[in-house]
Amino acid sequence: PRNGGGFASLSEPRFVLADCNLPIETLAWLKTFGLRLVVEPVSVAKAHKLVEIGLDGIFLVTPNAAQAEVLKDAKGRAEHMVVTLGGEGALADGVRIPPLVNPARIVDVTGAGDAATAGLIYGLLQDLPLAEAAHLGQAAAAITAEHAHSVSPDLTAGTLLSRARS
């Protein structure tokens, strides 16, 4: 490993996903590997951890609008930022990504933000540009919001790609 920490497996992944439920020391430690670190702030209160450690060394951060406001006070910049805007879609490095959810079909929004992050990472793993990957994230959020479960059993690669095309 690059930092001598003894975790060879951390030198191999294409992305490492972490959220701000982790202790601040762990988040800072993950930054030292020089990996493509993706961080989900989780909440406004927990986003302050990123303000404290700075955004430099983070490949992608995925705040909602309120968390993004907090992150304006962080030193440094993440390489990329996708701000989720609920029913208004998202901003991927400032590019507006429209929502794909039909408001009349919303059953429960629980898990939609996590699904948006999962769809985004899926798109990045397919080597899509950030805006296209964020579009897949919006498709995943829509599929999730239109289902009663926080993890929709309908969310598959096929339904994700189909929804993104619609």
Secondary structure, DSSP 8 states (H G I E B T S, - for coil): -TTS-S-GGGGS-S-EEEETTS-HHHHHHHHTT---EEEE--SHHHHHHHHHH-STT-SEE--BHHHHHHHTTSSS--SEEEEE-GGG-EEETTEEE-----GGG----TTHHHHHHHHHHHHHHTT--HHHHHHHHHHHHHHHHTSSSSS-TT--HHHHHHHHH-
